[in-house]
Amino acid sequence: MKLDITTSIVHHLYQDSDGQFGLRLSPNVLSDEGDVLALLEELNQVYNAKPAKGYATFVDNRAVAEGEGDAEAAEVPEFPKLIAAWLAGEHDFLEFSQHAARILKDELTKYAFGDSGFLMLADYQQTADRFLLVSFLPVREGVMVQPDLSVNRAAQLDISKIQLAARINLTEYAANIEGADYISFIKGRAGRKVADFFLDFLGCAEKVNAKASTESLVKTVQAFVGDESLPREVAQAVRQEVYDYCGEQWQQGERVNIQELDSRIQEKGAPSLRSYGAAREQELPDEFPADKSSLRSLIKFQGQGGGVSVGFDQKALGERVQYDVNTDTLTITGTPPNLRDQLRRYFGMNG
């Protein structure tokens, strides 16, 4: 999707020889050039492709925005205050970004974070919404050929390795929609807490569990196609439609809308999923962000253990794949070519 940049800036956070963090502030915002747009588009693509994301809202942000008492306002983290002041016109983007960079430097020092990099903030428009992307861009040492054909080592942005980034939907934030999870962020790899201090820096708290919501949808759909005794082809079409729709929403950074999904399912010849859930007191949220990894079980069977790993499309069950529940036996007719070749070679057969 096309991005329209309003303004953007980059600040440098680095470690000195003593291991202390330093900060080099940019005195100007970036010019609106093709290279900046290309960078932001690449960042957006990498960000959208990250499978593990969390969703959050600012901590007590409305106390600041609505000018409530000093005691309450004092508890609000610094970044939400800066957002409110910037959007109210009290700071320009340059001042806002420099204040934000100083806050991040303090958080990096507090958590003994060991990497240098660049803080990039970008205010941009995509479709009908306005966003603020806040990202800490890691660097790597590389070799570059200069215009005079000399070769020099230089620091290069390593965008594919980005782990600290958040995207704030400023349109939803300003609308003050109850229950809206207008901040998304990269959760990072399992077992790591790299996002924790970034959330502290942003002054927000995780709100929506995308994985739990998506798993709940998957369980409801699986029960739905069984309890409603849908014909095999309709059941397969429903599962595939849920998988495709949720995957599309995830790819675009949009929420799953249950009413919209329900309409698409009914177009496949199925009854209402919402009515099914409501009748069994299993109502799903009207909207929630999708978790891509949790969708796979809608269209695939897979598992491993005891030295065996098996995976196949659900539509193959009853056709190329047969399962005997009583004997726990799986029969596969027609193995994948690469597996067949390996087995034939193992048994001394040539082709």
KEKE-715890 format. One record per residue (C-alpha): y, z, x; residue in one letter. Coordinates in steps of 0.05 Angstrom, whole numbers, plus 32768, in hexadecimal, padded with zeros to 4 digits. Last residue first. Example, Ala and Ser with C-alpha at 12.3 -4.5 7.8 and 13.67 -1.06 7.14 Angstrom:
2
7FEB808F8111S/7FA6809C80F6A/
***
This chain:
351
7C897F3E8127G/7C5D7F518161N/7C2F7F8A814BM/7C1D7FC1817CG/7C207FF98149F/7C6280148164Y/7C7D7FCD8166R/7C6D7FC5811CR/7C8E8008810CL/7CCE7FF68131Q/7CD27FB28110D/7CC87FD180CBR/7D00800380D8L/7D307FCC80EBN/7D1B7FA280AFP/7D237FDA807BP/7CE07FED805CT/7CC27FC88021G/7CA17FF57FEET/7CB2803E7FF8I/7C8480747FDBT/7C9D80BC7FD9L/7C6A80F27FCDT/7C7981377FB3D/7C33813A7F95T/7C47814D7F4EN/7C8C812D7F51V/7C7280E97F66D/7CAD80C07F7FY/7CB080747F80Q/7CE2804B7FA9V/7CE77FFF7FA5R/7CF180037F59E/7CEF80477F39G/7D2380627F68L/7D4980277F87A/7D8580337F5AK/7D8E80777F7CQ/7D9D80567FBED/7D73806E7FF8F/7D7180A3802EG/7D3880C48055V/7D3880ED8095S/7CF7810A80ADV/7CEC813980E9G/7CDD817580BDG/7D1D816D8098G/7D4C8138807DQ/7D6C8124803CG/7D8980EA8015Q/7D8C80D07FCFF/7DC780A27FC1K/7DF6808D7F89I/7E1480CD7F6EL/7DFF80F57FACS/7E3480D17FD4R/7E6F80EE7FAEL/7E7281307FD3S/7E84810F8015S/7EC180EE7FF6K/7EE3812D7FDCD/7F1081197FA2A/7F5281397F91P/7F5881587F4CF/7F7281467F07E/7F62815C7EC0D/7F3581937EDCP/7EED818E7EC3L/7ED481AF7E84E/7E8E81CC7E88Q/7E8F81F27E47E/7E5381CB7E2FR/7E7881A67DF8A/7EB4819D7E26A/7E89817C7E5CG/7E6B81497E2CY/7EAE813C7E0CS/7ECC812E7E50R/7E9281007E63L/7E9D80D67E25S/7E6280AA7E10P/7E4780737E3EA/7E4C80287E35G/7E6C80167E78K/7EB180157E58E/7EA3805E7E47Q/7EA0806E7E91I/7EE3804D7E9ER/7F0480757E66S/7EE680B57E81D/7F0280A67EC7L/7F48809E7EABE/7F4280DF7E84Q/7F2581027EC1I/7F5D80ED7EF0N/7F4480F17F38V/7F8080FC7F64R/7FA080C87F91E/7F9E80C17FDDG/7F8F80777FD6Q/7F4B807C7FF6Q/7F3A80BA7FCEW/7F4E80987F8DQ/7F23805B7F9DE/7EE880887FB0G/7EEF80AE7F6FC/7EEE806C7F48Y/7EB4804E7F6ED/7E87808C7F6AY/7E9680987F21V/7E89804F7F12E/7E48804F7F3AQ/7E2E808C7F15R/7E41806D7ED2V/7E2280297EE3A/7DE1804A7EF9Q/7DDD80727EB8A/7DEC80327E90V/7DB4800C7EB4E/7D8280447EA9R/7D93804C7E5FP/7DB9808C7E51L/7D9280C87E39S/7DD380EF7E2CE/7DB5812C7E4FD/7DA281047E8DG/7DE280DC7E97V/7E0C811A7E89F/7DE581497EB8A/7DF2811A7EF3Q/7E3B81117EDDV/7E46815C7ED7T/7E2781697F1BK/7E5381337F3BV/7E92814F7F1AL/7E8381957F33S/7E77817A7F79E/7EBB81587F75T/7EDF81987F60S/7EBB81C17F96A/7ECB818F7FCCK/7F1481877FB8A/7F2181D27FB9N/7F6981D77FA0V/7F9B820A7FB7K/7FA182128002E/7FDF823A8013A/80218221802FC/805482378061G/805381F68088L/804A821A80CAF/8016824880ACD/7FF1820B8092L/7FF481EE80D9F/7FDB823180F3F/7F9C822B80C9D/7F8F81E080D3A/7F6B81E98116V/7F3A821980F7K/7EFA81F8810ER/7EB5820280F2G/7EB381C080CEA/7EE3818C80EAR/7F2B818A80D3G/7F4A819D8091K/7F7C81658091I/7FB581748060F/7FCB81668019S/800981847FF9I/801D81767FB1Y/7FE5819F7F90D/8003819F7F4BA/7FF081DB7F20G/803381DE7EFCE/805D81A17F0AI/809D81B47F2FN/80B8816D7F2BA/80D681757F71A/809281837F8FY/807381497F69E/80A681187F85T/80A481387FCAL/8059812A7FD1N/804D814F8013I/801D81318045R/7FFF815D807AA/7FE7814F80C0A/7FC4817580F8L/7F828156810DQ/7F978113812AI/7F6280F48157K/7F6B80AD813ES/7FB680B3814DI/7FAD80BB8198D/7FF580AD81ABL/7FFB809681F4Q/801280BB8232A/801D808D826CA/7FFB807882ADR/801C803C82CDN/800A7FF482DDV/80407FC382F3S/80427F8182CDL/808F7F8182C9D/80887F8D827EP/805C7FCA828DQ/80107FCB828AV/7FFA800E826EM/7FC680408283V/7FB4807A8256G/7FBA80C58251E/7FAF80DF820BR/7FDE80F981D6V/7FD781208195P/80068113815BL/801981518132F/8028813780ECS/8056814680B2V/8059810E8080L/808E8116804AL/808080EE800BF/80A780CC7FD3R/807F80B17F99D/808380717F6FA/805980447F9CT/806380617FE2Q/80A7807B7FF8Q/80B4809B803CY/80CE80D88060D/80AC80DC80A3A/80A4811880D1L/8082810F8114M/8073814A8142L/805C81308185F/8026814B81B2G/800F818181E1S/7FCD81A481D7D/7FB781EC81E5G/7FC8821281A6F/7FD2825B81B9A/7FD9826E816FY/801D828F8177K/8037825A81A8T/802582218179L/80448247813FE/808682508165D/808782078178K/807A81F4812FL/80B7821D8119I/80E281FB814DR/80CA81B68136A/80DC81C780EEA/812381DA8101H/812981988125Q/810D817280E9S/813D819180B8F/8179818580E5E/8167813B80EDL/8157813380A2F/819B814D808CD/81A281958079H/81C181B5803AE/81B281778011G/8186819A7FDDA/814981757FF8L/8158818F803DW/816381D78025A/812381D87FFDA/80FA81BA8035I/811981EB8067L/81088226803BK/80C1820C8033P/80BD82098080F/80D68250808CE/80A282788067P/80B7829B8026V/80B482E78029E/80FF82EE8031A/810982C67FF1A/80E682FC7FC8E/811183347FE2A/8150830A7FDFD/814982FC7F95G/813D82B87F75E/816282797F88G/813982477F60E/8123821D7F9BA/8117825B7FC6V/80EC82817F94A/80CD823E7F83R/80AE82397FC8N/808582787FBFD/8051825E7FF1V/805382127FF2F/801A81EF7FD0T/7FD681D97FEAA/7F9F81A57FEDY/7F6A819F8022G/7F4E81608041K/7F0B814F8061A/7EFB8104805FP/7F3380ED808DK/7F3C80A3807AA/7F7E80B08056N/7F9C80CF8095Y/7F85809780C2V/7FA380638092Q/7FE3808A8089N/7FEB809380D4L/7FE1804880DEE/8016803980AAE/8045806B80CBL/803C804B810FL/8045800580F3A/8085801B80CFL/80A080398110V/808F7FF98137D/80B07FCD8102G/80F37FEF8107E/811B802180DED/813A80478118S/811D808B8127L/814780C88119V/817580DF8150N/817D81198181P/8132811F818BS/811E8166819DL/80F6817681DCR/80D081B781D2L/80AB81E18204G/806B820781FEF/805782368235Q/80188229825EG/8039823A82A0D/803C81F182B6S/806181DF8276D/804081CF8233Q/805D819B8205Y/807B819081C0L/80A1814E81B8H/80C9813D8179H/80C280FE814FV/80ED80E78115I/80EA80C280D3S/811880A7809CT/81138083805AT/80D4805C806BI/80BA802D8035D/806E80298036L/80467FF08017K/800080008000M/
***
